[in-house]
């Protein structure tokens, strides 16, 4: 039964332009970030560098928000698209367990996000080689670790975004709420209280070289809670509220 | 012979805020029935149908489909149940054929010809490769019907299957449903706003108004109520019955609730009936001629007391 849910899921995803949009954001964003960092570094070394507001911009300042946006779009689309076009009626009147639908989507989401993270890292490695930035960047190993921990943390929070799509019956509410909270976490990251928000986890983890166990445990709990909430929501969804 | 009950709703109610969508509805549909659920817009048809298939949770009461309580646990029954929502959606970015293939894939159908067969039955075979989202509302409904029948279900639950269809498509769908009902013994529950061909074919008809199932007929009962007749409200129904029998020689009448008598005589004799009753001391407080079309009957029943929603 899980096999046919997965096959049907992949059949609908294969034709979706949203898949290409997320690749564009993650890969294009990573490449663009490397170019911006390279330009910023070059300008800092020139006489006019001190007058430029974007001096000191690093790779993660650009690539991370765009990658998070791609992950949010993927999540909101996976869990909300059936509500957007009304095909949730068919999903819920199919001879498959609703829990399987949610679990398959969570699995597809994890694979999708990991694939985006890998593509993003490869694109960065390629740009790094082309631009010969090794003189100033932190090195491939550290960049990969940072990217990977941020991705894992993002995955931990994404089931909650999926739940938002199920609860509010559509991809736009999930995307809106996700972007708002991630945006707050990213732009107000210096404020101490923001670090207490679960949505700050991706940013907090990306900034840490060694992941503190309370943060990792928190991410795990958040992920488990999100998965359970998704399962519960899909079981009791009322499409005539 | 004992009949198998496929759908059973008991004292079903559903509210949405202060609005009552369903009010104490009890319904039973047996295998082989063709049940037409007639009602105006906002009468509760869709709420009832969605409760039956588990897409809406009743506030009180319960409903079972194929012997299983509707809802998340009844997923397996959909191997044998086809469903058409009131506004059939299509999946964006997929062709008509691919959209149906995804549906039969989920239903676990392995017959590769199932989709082609369903498309042919609804007359959409020529548009199979077009984008489903480019279709008009009427064609989407045909896709929805194809989706509902593609896995050869035993029970079809259809929310307004003929709404918005043109004459040719409507006749095609009505003929298709008749064929499924008669030849393949598929049990059908279909809602409709008007007394179209669906009602003519139905073995049972339920009229829903303001969330309540106000009348149910079998085929004969419907024909009887649908015949041309004169309705009179009189002061003394028993005396009126004697007058009708002895002075007008009429035995084909029915004494109903609240001093209403339905007299199955042509409308042209209304004046004669009135005169005879009044002459024998029976006061007539209301007299109306019912021309007897099913459409009139159902529209009147569906609208009596006004729509509550």
Interface residues (C-beta under 8 A of the other chain):
Chain A: X1 X4 X5 X7 X8 X11 X12 X15 X16 X17 X81 X85 X86 X87 X89 X90 X91 X92 X93 X94 X95 X96 X97 X98 X234 X235 X236 X238 X239 X240 X241
Chain B: X14 X16 X21 X46 X47 X50 X51 X53 X54 X55 X56 X57 X72 X75 X76 X77 X78 X79 X81 X83 X85 X87 X88 X89 X90 X91 X92 X93 X94 X98 X101 X102 X103 X105 X106 X107 X108 X147
